[in-house]
Amino acid sequence: VDSQRDAEEVLYEVMEELRTTFGFDFGEQVPSVRLVEQTSVIDGITHITTHTRNGAPIGQDAEMEVLHGLPRVHFASIVSHELGHVYIHMWQYPSRLPRQVEEGLCELMACAWLTTRWEEDENARYRYRAKVENGDPIYGGGLREALAAVERRGMEPVEVFR
C-alpha cells in the first residue's frame, strides 16, 4: 500500500468486512489513516482524542498511522488490529483495560479479519499463525487468552470486548 487513496480503501474494506462477517459496527466512528515512514512507528499506532464539553465526553476522533509500502494483507491486518483499539475505546470509555487484555483483543480482531482471507491468501494464513505463535506476553499471550475466551463465550463483539 503506497498511496493515501489505497490506505483509505483498505480501511473501509476492513471495516465493512468486520461489520458484515463478525458484527463489529463502528457506527459513525470512522478513523483516519495516514501512511508513515519506517522511522515513525513499528508498523502501526492509533491516536484517540476524546472531546469534552463541561467535562463530559461528547465524542472521539481516531487517527491511525501505518507504514507505507506494506503488502495489502499485512497492511490490512495492521489496520484491523488498530480498529480493535478504536472499538475498545468506543465501548470501554472511560475505563482502561490492562495492556495485555487490550492488545490481545486487538490481535483477535486482526486474526478475525485474516480468517476472511484464509482460503485465498497464503500470506493471511502465515500472518495468523505468526500472531498465534508470538512469544511476546503482551501481544501473543494476550491473543491466546482472547482466543480462549472466544472458545468459552463465542465471538459476540460487545461481549468479547467487555
ChimeraX attribute file (.defattr): number of C-alpha atoms within 10 A of each C-alpha:
attribute: neighborCount
match mode: 1-to-1
recipient: residues
	/A:1	21
	/A:2	14
	/A:3	12
	/A:4	13
	/A:5	12
	/A:6	12
	/A:7	22
	/A:8	17
	/A:9	13
	/A:10	21
	/A:11	23
	/A:12	14
	/A:13	13
	/A:14	21
	/A:15	19
	/A:16	16
	/A:17	17
	/A:18	22
	/A:19	15
	/A:20	11
	/A:21	11
	/A:22	15
	/A:23	14
	/A:24	19
	/A:25	15
	/A:26	16
	/A:27	8
	/A:28	6
	/A:29	14
	/A:30	16
	/A:31	21
	/A:32	15
	/A:33	23
	/A:34	17
	/A:35	20
	/A:36	17
	/A:37	13
	/A:38	13
	/A:39	8
	/A:40	13
	/A:41	12
	/A:42	11
	/A:43	18
	/A:44	21
	/A:45	19
	/A:46	20
	/A:47	14
	/A:48	15
	/A:49	11
	/A:50	14
	/A:51	12
	/A:52	11
	/A:53	8
	/A:54	6
	/A:55	7
	/A:56	9
	/A:57	12
	/A:58	10
	/A:59	12
	/A:60	17
	/A:61	14
	/A:62	19
	/A:63	18
	/A:64	22
	/A:65	22
	/A:66	27
	/A:67	21
	/A:68	19
	/A:69	15
	/A:70	14
	/A:71	11
	/A:72	15
	/A:73	19
	/A:74	18
	/A:75	21
	/A:76	24
	/A:77	23
	/A:78	25
	/A:79	29
	/A:80	27
	/A:81	26
	/A:82	27
	/A:83	27
	/A:84	24
	/A:85	22
	/A:86	25
	/A:87	21
	/A:88	19
	/A:89	20
	/A:90	15
	/A:91	12
	/A:92	14
	/A:93	12
	/A:94	10
	/A:95	9
	/A:96	11
	/A:97	15
	/A:98	11
	/A:99	12
	/A:100	19
	/A:101	19
	/A:102	22
	/A:103	23
	/A:104	26
	/A:105	26
	/A:106	28
	/A:107	29
	/A:108	29
	/A:109	27
	/A:110	27
	/A:111	23
	/A:112	21
	/A:113	25
	/A:114	24
	/A:115	14
	/A:116	15
	/A:117	14
	/A:118	15
	/A:119	10
	/A:120	10
	/A:121	13
	/A:122	12
	/A:123	16
	/A:124	22
	/A:125	16
	/A:126	12
	/A:127	17
	/A:128	22
	/A:129	12
	/A:130	12
	/A:131	20
	/A:132	18
	/A:133	14
	/A:134	16
	/A:135	11
	/A:136	12
	/A:137	12
	/A:138	17
	/A:139	24
	/A:140	21
	/A:141	20
	/A:142	25
	/A:143	29
	/A:144	21
	/A:145	17
	/A:146	24
	/A:147	21
	/A:148	12
	/A:149	14
	/A:150	15
	/A:151	10
	/A:152	9
	/A:153	11
	/A:154	12
	/A:155	17
	/A:156	12
	/A:157	16
	/A:158	14
	/A:159	11
	/A:160	15
	/A:161	19
	/A:162	9
